[in-house]
Amino acid sequence: MRSDEVTVGAARAPHRSLLRALGVGRQDAGRPLIGVANSFNELVPGHMHLKSIAAQVKYGVYQGGGIPLEFDVIGVCDGLAMNHEGMNYSLVSREVIADSVEVMARAHGLDGLVLIPNCDKIVPGISIANSEVGILAFSIEAYFYRLVCSNGLVSKTAVASRFKHISRRALEEFPHILRQVIYESERNQNRLVISTQSRVDDPLATIGSFNRQFQITKKEAETIEQAWQIEQGYTMFHVIGAYTRAAHDSSLTAEEAYKLERIGGQILSLVKQ
């Protein structure tokens, strides 16, 4: 697990002592560290209820075998920021959110994330962050549940439910939603295995075809080709890997990186099981 770098070994005794101070007991040794990124605040009406959702999420994470560790994510209310200087800060807050979630996940060696956004800029900001970190994450958009990322690939799934408020019905349906998420995640993992067995005679021509299909820019195309050259191969796995590896190129913007990660997931979804 990623968190082993933080928790395992004699040299990490100071780290474990800090976790003890947070309430993590000896009986919790070996559990994965799961970050709960909560965008609750009292400035965005659509975020007022997220504290109670986070409490349920943390309970579920612990019951499921993880250690939930909550941290805050900023959120700008577009309405309150309208028609004054505040308008200059709404869009850029997306990058601040993406960077701050990535910082928290990487700095603390988190094994997974549960992301609780809602409004306009927070959802893409958190999605970009997860693309950068590349760990399995589950996004709860207020009352909208969906799998955001699997194996570093931003992948689309049909798992979605919407509730007007937290009710008995919502709590009863949530386990079913989680089972669907696990099923979709396993399908993506199976596709990834199959992609390693699917031969491609001309990978660069295949990449070129996908580039045209997904309207890749010249700069992005060059980065993808360079990524393939680093680890050449003649399977769909190597084609997909060219996109996800290219996404980590420092010359790309966060939006471009997220785009390539997402395309990698879309190509993976085309692999027949």
Sequence and secondary structure as in RCSB ss.txt:
>XXXX:A:sequence
MRSDEVTVGAARAPHRSLLRALGVGRQDAGRPLIGVANSFNELVPGHMHLKSIAAQVKYGVYQGGGIPLEFDVIG
VCDGLAMNHEGMNYSLVSREVIADSVEVMARAHGLDGLVLIPNCDKIVPGISIANSEVGILAFSIEAYFYRLVCS
NGLVSKTAVASRFKHISRRALEEFPHILRQVIYESERNQNRLVISTQSRVDDPLATIGSFNRQFQITKKEAETIE
QAWQIEQGYTMFHVIGAYTRAAHDSSLTAEEAYKLERIGGQILSLVKQ
>XXXX:A:secstr
 TTHHHHSSGGGHHHHHHHHHTT  GGGTT  EEEEEE   SS GGGTTHHHHHHHHHHHHHHTT EEEEEE   
  TTTTTTSTTHHHHTTHHHHHHHHHHHHHHHTT SEEEEE  STTHHHHHHHHHHHH S EEEEETTEEEEEEE
TTEE         SS  HHHHHHHHHHHHHHHHHHHHHHHHHHHHTT B S HHHHHHHHHHHTT  HHHHHHHH
HHHHHT  SBHHHHHHHHHHHTT TTS HHHHHHHHHHHHHHHHHS  
